Amino acid sequence: MSPFRSFLHPLVWYIASLRILLMMALVFLGSWMPGSAQEPKGWFEFGMSAVDDQLDFLVNDDSIVPAGQPGRVTVADGHFVDGNGERIRFIGTNLCFGGAFPDKNDATAIAKRLGQLGVNVVRFHHMDNASAPRGIWDRGHKQLDDDQLDRLDWLIAQLKQNGIYSNLNLHVSRDYPGINRNTERAFRYGKALDNFYGPYIQLQKQYAKDLLTHRNPYTGTTYTKEPAILCVEINNENSLTTAPWDSLADQGEPWGPELQKQWNRWLAARYDDIDQARRAWGEVDEPLGAPMLAQPVAGRELDAWNLQAPAPAEATIQTSQDAPEGESFSIHCELTRPGSEEWHFQLNQRGISLEAGRLYTFSFWAKSDRPRTIRPEARLAIDPWDHLGLETAVQLTPRWQRFDLPFRATESHQDVCRVGWVMGNDVGSVWVSGASLRPGGVLGTAKSQSIAKGNVRLTRRVDTVQRQQDYLRFLMDTEQRYHVMMHDFLKLDLGLQAMVINTQASYGRTAGILRESRWSDFIDMHGYWQHPRFPGRPWDPSNWTIENTSMIGEPDGGRIGLIARHRVAAMPFSVSEYNHPAPNESAVEMFPILSSVAAMQDWDAIYQFSYMNSSETPEVPRIDSYFELANHPGHLVWLPIAKQIFRQGGVRPLATSMTLQIPTDAAHADESISDHWSAAGAQDDGLMNHRLQVKVGDTDAPVIHRTTVTDAAAATNQVRWQTGDNNVARPATFVVNAPTVRAAVGQLADRTIQLGDVSLIVRGLDKKYASFGLASLDNRPIETSKRMLLVLVGRVENTGMRWNESRTSVGTDWGDAPTIAEGISASVVIPGKVNVTSLSASGEPQTEVPVRLAGDRSGIKLGPKYKTLWYLVQRP
C-alpha cells in the first residue's frame, strides 16, 4: 500500500463514519419532522393483499348463488329485479387497464375475495386503452388479443360463480386514428367527435361485435346472451352537447367540416333560407369603433402588457420579428416552469372600460410551438374577478391564425376591466400579434354563408342566445341519434339481452338528463370527493394536490349531494364511479357515507373506483395510487358493513320524496341540474330528509313537488349528518343508528357517541377524526345478532409516505409496503354478553379482547395494542 493510500484509507473511513452518524441524526430528527418517512408513534402494520381469499367468516352459511342463475336482471317499478322479480341492489367496483386481465390463479382468488367482502358487480373499464398486457388489443391495435381475451373470459366466469355480475364498457379510452397526445383535452380519446364522425362510430361497432359476440369457453355463452352480464355502457363520460363549442368550431379536417355539413343539413330541415335563420337568431352587424387597447410605441411595445406568472410559474415575454403578414412584430411568450394552477400564466391589458349590453370585438393573431389551447377573456381586474362576456377557448398550432371574437359585455365598469389570454400551464412558446379591442362587430353569420351552399359556420359561445339555442337543439339531436344508432346495433344487430346505457347523465348538463331518461335503461352517475388536481401536465405524478379535508363538513352533501340531484323518477339509479381518493386522511369515510346515502335515497347500484388498475404484484400490501381499493385496508374493512347497510337494506329509504320537474325545451337544457334545483327553491338539507329525484316534462319551468312515500320499508332518522364546522363546539359527524348496523364517522375524539343501545368513546386522536362501525353478519338486529363485525379506522397510509408541508400532496413519495394504520383507543358498550376477537389483515383470529360485563351490557376497550382495524363480535 502506498503512503498516499495509507493516508487516504483512514480518511475515507472517517468520512464514511461521519456520514453514517449524520444519517442517524437525520433519521432521529426526522421522526419529529412533518412528512417524515418514519412510522408514527402508535401506528402499526396492517397490510391487505388483493388476492387473499381467506375471509369466509364474512359469508353466511347459505351458499352464494351464481350471478344470473335466478334469471337476467331487468327493470320493474323503477328498480332492478332478478329473474324471480325480487329487488336486487348492487355494490360494485371497477377493474381497469391491466387489472382486468389477471393471471388465472389470481383471478380465481380475486373473484372469491370480492364475493366475501360483499361485492356483487364488477365494471370492466379502460380495457380498450392499450395493447396487451395493459389492454385488450394485440400489438397492431386492430384485433383483440387472444391471451387477454382468454384471461377476461376466465375472470368473468369466476366472478359469475361467486355471485358477481359484470358491467362491460365499450368505448372508454381508445385513441382513434388521428387522435394523439396533442389533441385538446376535451377531445382526448375522440370524446364528442365519436358522437358524429362516421369512421369512429364504425370502429365502435366493430369492437362491440368482436367483444360481445365472442363465446366465453368457460361459461359456454356469448356476452350478448350471458345472464351474468348486467349491462353494457356505450361510451364513458362522453357528450357532444357540452364539448367546448368554440373548440368544436376550430376543429380541422376531418371533424370540423363533417360537423358543419351535418349542422347545415339540420338547418335546411328547419329554415327556408339563411335570411329566415338570421331573423330567428336576432343577429347584428355594427360598424367597428375606435381601438380601445393601448397602441404600441416603438421601443416600448410591451409597456401596456401585464404578464402574470406567480410562483412557482416562471415566464418571460419579449418582442419578436416573427409576425403575420401586415403586422410589424409579435409578442413572444415563453413559459419555462408551470404554476400550481391552470390559470397562473396570463397576458393582458388593464384599465379598460366596458358597458353592459354593448357589442365588442376582440381580435388577434396567434400561434404556438405545438398544438395548444389558450383562453381569450374579458374580466374584472379587481375582486371578484368576474368574467364580463368573453370567456372562450381557441386552438393554436405552429401556423399563424386570425381570431375575431365578438361578445356582449355583461356588466358596466369604468377603468377596472382587463382583456387578454390565459395561456395554459404547459411549458412552451406562444406568439400573439395585432391584438385589438373595438366596439361593434358582426355577431352572426357572414353574408357569404348560406344554407343552400352548406357553409353556415358552426356556432360559438359569443353568438346570440337564439342561435345558441338552435345549435344546442342540433347537438342534442345529433348525440341522441348516435345513441339510438348504437343501441339498435347492440340490441337488434348483435342480439344483446343485457341492459344498455349511453353514458353518465351529468355529461351534457340538463341535456344529459333528457338524453339518458329517454334512451337508457337506467341513470348512471360518477363522482369523486377531492379528485387530485393536476395544475400542469395532466396526470403528472409529481405535480398534483388535494385539499385533504373531510366531506362531512359540507352543508350540501358535497359530491354525493350533487350526484343525488341527478336521479330520474321511475328509473333505476346507479353510481358506477365513486371515491374519496388516497392519500386523503379522511378517505375511510367513503363507504359509510356512500352506502348510507344510497340506501336512504333508494338507489340501485353503487361502485367504488377502482379495485386495481394493474395485474402485476396484486399480493403486495401497498396503496398503489389515488383510487385503488385492492390493498387499501381502510376501505376494505368497511365493505362488509356497506353490504349490510345498502345491499341488505340495513338502512331504509326515507319516507318522503322531493321531485324536481323540468321542461324538455332546449332553453333549459344548457344549464346544470343543480341550477334548476336552486331556481326551484331547494334547500341544502334535502339530501337527508327526502328522496331526491327529477321528473322530465309536463312543465314550462322547473318546479319542486314534495310527497309522502307509501313504502312499508320507509323510515326516518336512521342517519344523521351534522356538518358542523369541525371544532369542539360543533364537531362534524355522520351517524347511523339502524337495527342491524351502527356507525359514526368524523370528529369523534373525546366525545360520547350514543348509537341507540350502543355507545362509543374515542380517546387521544391528534386529528380528532375516526370511523366506527358495527354491523350484523347474520342479518339480525344488533341486540340479538350472533355474529357481528366491528371496525375502528382512522388514517391509513404506506410505510414511509412523505407529505408536503401543507399536507396537500405526497408527490411521488407514496412510500412502500406494508401499509400502516393509526392506532385508536376507544371504549364500546354493546347490549348483551359478547365475545370479541381481534382479526389479522387476513381475517384470522388473533387475540381475545377482554370484555367487562355490567348487567346486560358488555364493555370493551379497544386500542393500538391489538394492531387491527376489525374485530369479530359473537354472542354465545
Summary of the structure (lengths in Angstrom):
residues: 876
radius of gyration: 30.0
end to end distance: 78.0
largest distance: 102.5
contacts: 3017
relative contact order: 0.11
helix: 25%
strand: 30%
